Amino acid sequence: MALEIGSTDGEVTLRVGASFLPEDASRIHELVERSPPGTHVEIDFRRVRDCHDAALSQLARDIVAARVVIALHGTSQHQERVLRYLGVRAALAARPA
């Protein structure tokens, strides 16, 4: 599990390591739940080589239900397809970095 977390006023930046596991999605969920409404959360997937669909499912639930603004960067086509299937707008999953 490798998730680097940085934050400034009103913005949180997360860099996912080589693997995106359900444990990482759970950490993101906890962070999103603790963040004030309107917080911007940037999640960088550029280093991910191994991504578990179960982790994407957990992340999709947070994106769809979030009180925060979540932007994803560096997602693969497969990750984008899974997220779309789970109800995440394609534009959100495919934002350029």
C-alpha positions as CSV (number, residue, x, y, z in Angstrom):
1,M,0.0,0.0,0.0
2,A,1.6,3.2,-1.1
3,L,-0.4,6.4,-1.0
4,E,1.3,9.8,-0.6
5,I,-1.0,12.5,0.8
6,G,-0.3,16.2,0.6
7,S,-2.7,19.0,1.6
8,T,-3.0,22.7,1.4
9,D,-6.0,25.0,2.4
10,G,-9.0,23.4,0.8
11,E,-7.1,21.0,-1.5
12,V,-5.8,17.4,-0.9
13,T,-3.4,15.7,-3.4
14,L,-3.0,12.0,-3.4
15,R,-0.4,10.1,-5.4
16,V,-1.1,6.4,-5.7
17,G,1.9,4.1,-5.9
18,A,2.5,1.1,-8.2
19,S,-0.6,-0.7,-6.9
20,F,-4.1,0.5,-6.1
21,L,-5.5,-1.9,-3.5
22,P,-8.8,-2.0,-1.6
23,E,-6.8,-0.7,1.5
24,D,-5.8,2.4,-0.5
25,A,-9.5,3.0,-1.5
26,S,-10.4,2.6,2.2
27,R,-7.8,5.3,3.2
28,I,-9.2,7.6,0.5
29,H,-12.7,7.0,1.8
30,E,-11.7,7.9,5.3
31,L,-10.0,11.1,4.1
32,V,-13.0,12.1,2.0
33,E,-15.3,11.5,4.9
34,R,-13.2,13.7,7.2
35,S,-12.8,16.5,4.7
36,P,-15.0,19.5,4.8
37,P,-17.6,19.9,2.0
38,G,-16.2,21.5,-1.1
39,T,-12.7,20.3,-0.5
40,H,-10.8,19.6,-3.8
41,V,-9.3,16.1,-3.9
42,E,-6.8,15.3,-6.7
43,I,-5.9,11.7,-7.1
44,D,-2.9,10.9,-9.3
45,F,-2.9,7.4,-10.9
46,R,0.1,7.8,-13.2
47,R,2.3,5.4,-11.3
48,V,-0.3,2.7,-10.9
49,R,0.6,-0.6,-12.7
50,D,-1.6,-3.0,-10.7
51,C,-5.2,-1.8,-10.1
52,H,-7.8,-3.9,-8.3
53,D,-11.3,-3.5,-9.6
54,A,-12.6,-3.9,-6.1
55,A,-10.6,-0.8,-5.1
56,L,-12.1,1.1,-8.1
57,S,-15.5,0.1,-7.0
58,Q,-14.9,1.5,-3.5
59,L,-13.5,4.7,-5.1
60,A,-16.5,5.0,-7.5
61,R,-18.9,5.0,-4.6
62,D,-17.0,7.8,-2.9
63,I,-16.9,9.8,-6.2
64,V,-20.6,9.5,-6.8
65,A,-21.6,10.3,-3.2
66,A,-18.9,12.8,-2.3
67,R,-19.5,16.1,-0.7
68,V,-16.0,17.0,-1.9
69,V,-14.8,17.6,-5.5
70,I,-12.7,14.7,-6.7
71,A,-10.6,14.8,-9.9
72,L,-8.6,11.8,-11.2
73,H,-5.4,12.1,-13.2
74,G,-3.5,9.5,-15.2
75,T,-6.2,6.7,-15.2
76,S,-5.8,4.0,-17.8
77,Q,-8.5,3.1,-20.4
78,H,-9.5,0.1,-18.3
79,Q,-9.8,2.1,-15.1
80,E,-11.9,4.6,-16.9
81,R,-14.2,1.9,-18.4
82,V,-14.7,0.3,-14.9
83,L,-15.4,3.7,-13.4
84,R,-17.9,4.6,-16.1
85,Y,-19.6,1.2,-15.6
86,L,-19.9,2.0,-11.9
87,G,-21.6,5.4,-12.6
88,V,-18.7,7.8,-12.6
89,R,-18.9,10.4,-15.4
90,A,-16.3,9.8,-18.1
91,A,-15.1,13.4,-18.0
92,L,-14.3,13.1,-14.3
93,A,-12.3,10.0,-14.8
94,A,-10.4,11.3,-17.8
95,R,-9.4,14.8,-16.7
96,P,-5.9,15.7,-17.9
97,A,-3.2,16.2,-15.3
